[in-house]
Amino acid sequence: MTDTDGAARDEADSDHLSSILEAVTDLRDQVDDLVETVHQHVTRLRADSGVQVIEHRRAAEFEKVPEIGQWLAQRLVDAQPIRSPSELYRIDGIGVTRAYEVWNYFFD
């Protein structure tokens, strides 16, 4: 194999890997959108039935709540399922006001 053949093969491999990475990234975005849609439907169904529970949320979702950083988001993930604002403010770093802010973010 010549250097030219090797370079062409490396370029083809690189192009192929780039296309795979792009496809996987697109798929991940679609899955994230689907997960968010499912959460919205479940939340709506629970609200209609009078049952509200924060569960199966990821840290990234909690981080969207104002003033919730990575550390606190992980504590919220670990505390799930959360069935009321009073359960939220028992979590270290969550006071009464922030508990209602988190709760209302998902159920208001």
DOMI-458218 format. One record per residue (C-alpha): residue number from 1; residue in one letter; x, y, z. Coordinates in nm, 4 decimals, decimal comma. Each point is the difference from the previous one (the first is absolute). Layout:
BEGIN
[NUM 'A' [X Y Z]];
...
***
This chain:
BEGIN
[1 'M' [0,0000 0,0000 0,0000]];
[2 'T' [0,1347 0,3428 -0,0875]];
[3 'D' [-0,0105 0,3080 0,2172]];
[4 'T' [-0,2680 0,1402 -0,2305]];
[5 'D' [-0,2166 -0,3107 0,0449]];
[6 'G' [0,0426 0,0188 0,3778]];
[7 'A' [-0,0888 0,3693 0,0079]];
[8 'A' [-0,3087 -0,0614 -0,2136]];
[9 'R' [-0,1070 -0,2844 0,2268]];
[10 'D' [0,0553 0,2157 0,3124]];
[11 'E' [-0,2083 0,2786 -0,1523]];
[12 'A' [-0,2782 -0,2442 -0,0924]];
[13 'D' [0,0059 -0,1457 0,3525]];
[14 'S' [-0,0102 0,3489 0,1480]];
[15 'D' [-0,2968 0,0960 -0,2197]];
[16 'H' [-0,1802 -0,3207 0,0948]];
[17 'L' [0,0588 0,0558 0,3726]];
[18 'S' [-0,1152 0,3610 -0,0325]];
[19 'S' [-0,3246 -0,1105 -0,1623]];
[20 'I' [-0,0560 -0,2586 0,2755]];
[21 'L' [0,0642 0,2632 0,2678]];
[22 'E' [-0,2447 0,2374 -0,1674]];
[23 'A' [-0,2666 -0,2731 -0,0179]];
[24 'V' [0,0506 -0,0924 0,3667]];
[25 'T' [-0,0205 0,3658 0,1036]];
[26 'D' [-0,3244 0,0424 -0,1950]];
[27 'L' [-0,1387 -0,3160 0,1578]];
[28 'R' [0,0955 0,1189 0,3491]];
[29 'D' [-0,1795 0,3295 -0,0628]];
[30 'Q' [-0,3094 -0,1884 -0,1160]];
[31 'V' [0,0073 -0,2208 0,3103]];
[32 'D' [0,0371 0,3063 0,2257]];
[33 'D' [-0,3003 0,1601 -0,1716]];
[34 'L' [-0,2009 -0,3199 0,0388]];
[35 'V' [0,0886 -0,0291 0,3696]];
[36 'E' [-0,1082 0,3602 0,0584]];
[37 'T' [-0,3287 -0,0627 -0,1836]];
[38 'V' [-0,0673 -0,3096 0,2106]];
[39 'H' [0,0726 0,1962 0,3201]];
[40 'Q' [-0,2427 0,2706 -0,1078]];
[41 'H' [-0,2741 -0,2536 -0,0727]];
[42 'V' [0,0548 -0,1867 0,3273]];
[43 'T' [-0,0037 0,3272 0,1934]];
[44 'R' [-0,3219 0,1037 -0,1722]];
[45 'L' [-0,1630 -0,3379 0,0668]];
[46 'R' [0,0999 0,0097 0,3655]];
[47 'A' [-0,1261 0,3553 0,0351]];
[48 'D' [-0,3314 -0,1070 -0,1530]];
[49 'S' [-0,0213 -0,2883 0,2467]];
[50 'G' [0,0962 0,2189 0,2961]];
[51 'V' [0,3307 -0,1835 0,0512]];
[52 'Q' [0,3179 0,1992 -0,0400]];
[53 'V' [0,3388 -0,1608 0,0407]];
[54 'I' [0,3439 0,1134 -0,1126]];
[55 'E' [0,1735 -0,3155 -0,1165]];
[56 'H' [0,2205 -0,1244 -0,2812]];
[57 'R' [0,1430 0,3497 -0,0443]];
[58 'R' [0,3605 0,0440 -0,1016]];
[59 'A' [0,2421 0,2492 0,1501]];
[60 'A' [-0,0072 0,2021 -0,3226]];
[61 'E' [-0,3741 0,0545 0,0441]];
[62 'F' [0,0433 0,1231 0,3572]];
[63 'E' [0,2819 0,2305 -0,1116]];
[64 'K' [-0,2528 0,1863 -0,2184]];
[65 'V' [-0,1717 0,1191 0,3184]];
[66 'P' [0,1390 0,3439 0,0944]];
[67 'E' [0,2761 -0,0155 0,2628]];
[68 'I' [0,0341 -0,3793 -0,0127]];
[69 'G' [0,3577 -0,0979 -0,0817]];
[70 'Q' [0,1605 -0,3378 -0,0628]];
[71 'W' [0,0489 -0,0910 0,3663]];
[72 'L' [-0,3576 0,0759 0,1011]];
[73 'A' [-0,1389 -0,1574 -0,3177]];
[74 'Q' [0,1738 -0,3261 0,0869]];
[75 'R' [-0,1421 0,0106 0,3537]];
[76 'L' [-0,3474 0,0407 -0,1524]];
[77 'V' [0,0587 -0,2954 -0,2333]];
[78 'D' [0,1102 -0,2131 0,2950]];
[79 'A' [-0,3087 0,0985 0,2034]];
[80 'Q' [-0,2548 -0,1156 -0,2592]];
[81 'P' [-0,2862 -0,0783 0,0100]];
[82 'I' [-0,1068 0,3303 0,1533]];
[83 'R' [-0,3701 0,0149 0,0814]];
[84 'S' [-0,0385 0,3490 0,1457]];
[85 'P' [0,1776 0,3315 0,0560]];
[86 'S' [0,0486 -0,1014 0,3645]];
[87 'E' [0,2131 -0,2939 -0,1164]];
[88 'L' [0,2058 0,2447 -0,2062]];
[89 'Y' [0,0881 0,2309 0,2867]];
[90 'R' [0,1280 -0,2903 0,2045]];
[91 'I' [0,2837 -0,0277 -0,2528]];
[92 'D' [0,3213 0,1716 0,1123]];
[93 'G' [0,0321 0,3268 -0,1917]];
[94 'I' [-0,3737 0,0389 -0,0688]];
[95 'G' [-0,1978 0,2410 0,2144]];
[96 'V' [-0,3742 0,0542 -0,0022]];
[97 'T' [0,0104 0,2681 -0,2706]];
[98 'R' [0,2259 -0,1988 -0,2305]];
[99 'A' [-0,2083 -0,3144 0,0604]];
[100 'Y' [-0,3075 0,1747 -0,1365]];
[101 'E' [0,1993 0,1468 -0,2891]];
[102 'V' [0,1153 -0,3491 -0,1015]];
[103 'W' [-0,3471 -0,1490 0,0478]];
[104 'N' [-0,1700 0,2776 -0,1973]];
[105 'Y' [0,2574 -0,0280 -0,2779]];
[106 'F' [-0,1219 -0,3524 -0,0717]];
[107 'F' [-0,3683 0,0303 0,0940]];
[108 'D' [-0,1098 0,3583 -0,0595]];
***
